[in-house]
Amino acid sequence: MWKYLKLHEAFIRGALAGDHGSICWPELYEFHAEQIRYMQHERLVHLLVTLFVAVFWMMTLGFVFGQRTIAGLAAVALLLVLLVAYLIHYFRMENGIQRWYHLQNRITEKMGKTGACYEGNKVESHLPR
């Protein structure tokens, strides 16, 4: 999923830079919006899985406090590794989607509509002429 996110982002950045020749901006906008919807669904699924793993990790941790067993400790360690991996993956996906929102604003500007550029701690609005 991460590779797909990066490839699509590179494609959109290339289109905005003019690397792909003549672009029909409304079609590119719709295509990009559809990709955002797909990734939002993936993000929701990964959030639910991450929460599910976190709950099981906490339940297992609680069990280990009551019954100290090697199997329980191993389960806590394995679930913790899995939870950290999911948190990193979710963090990267969330940041990628946030970048895509900014790209969508730039496509909106190219279509001659109102857009905004959020760089640093300031907002630069782009109004149609």
N, C-alpha and C positions, 0 to 999 in steps of 0.2 A: 504494500500500500504506500509506503514511504517513497519508493522508487517512482511509482505512478504519479504521486503528488509532485515530485521534483520535475519529472518529464513534462507534465502538463504546465507547470509554472514556467519552465524554460520556453515552451511553445508560445505561451501567452506573452511573455516578456519579449520574445523574438518578434511576434506580430506587432506589439506596441512600438518596437524599435524600427519596424519596417523591413525586417529580414525576410518576410514571406511574400513580398510583392503587394499587389492591390488587395485590400481586405474589405469585406463587407462587414462593417462594424456591428450592425444589428444582429447578423447571423453569429458573429463571434461572441457577442454578448449573450445570446441565447445558449450557445454551446457551453460557454464558461459557467453560466448560471446553472445549467443542467449538471455539470461536473461538481459544482458546489453542493447541489442537492444530494448527489451521490455520496460525497465526502461527509456531509452533515449526518447522513444515515450511518455511515461507517463510524463516525465519531460517537454517535449515540450508542451504537452497539458496543464499541470499545469502552465507553464510560460505564455501561451496565456490567460488562464483564469485569472491569477493574473493581467496581464496587462489590460485586459478587465475591471476587477473590479476596478483597480486603475484609469482608464480613467473615468468610471462612478462616482467614488467617487469625482474626481476633477470637473467633470461637475456638480454634485450635490452641491458641495461646492461653485462653481461659482454661481449657481442658488440661493443658500441661501444668498450669499452676496447681490444679487439684490432684492430678495423677502424673507424677514425674516418670515418664517412660522414654526409652530411647526412640521408639517409633514416634511418639508425640513430638519430641524435640526435632527429629528429622522432618516431620511434617511441617512444623513451624518454620524451620529453615528453608525447606523447599517452597512453601507458600510465600515466604518473604522474598525469595529470589524472583518468583513469578510476579509478585505484586510490584516489585521495583521495576522489572522489565515492562510490565503493562503501564506503569506510571510514566516511564520514559517515552514509551511509544505514544501514549495519549498526549503527553506534553508536546512532542514533535508534531503530531497530527493537528493539535489545536493551534499551534503557532503557524503551521502551513496554511490552515484555513483562514487565519487572520490575514496572512499575506495575500491570499486569493481575494479577500474582500477589497483590499487596496487596489489590486489589479482590476477588479470589476469597476471600481470608481474611475480608473484611468480609461477603461474602455468606454464608459459612459461619457467622459469628456470628449473622446474621439468622435462619438456620435453627435456631438454638438449639444449635449444636454448638461444640466447642472451636475457637477461632480465635486469631489473634495480630495485633497491630498493630505494625508496625515503623516508628517515626517517629524521625528523628534517629539517635542512637546507642543507643537503648534499645528493649527489647521489652516490650510490654504484652500479657499473655495474657488471653484472654477465655474463661472456663470456663463450661460450661452450668450452669444453675441447677436 
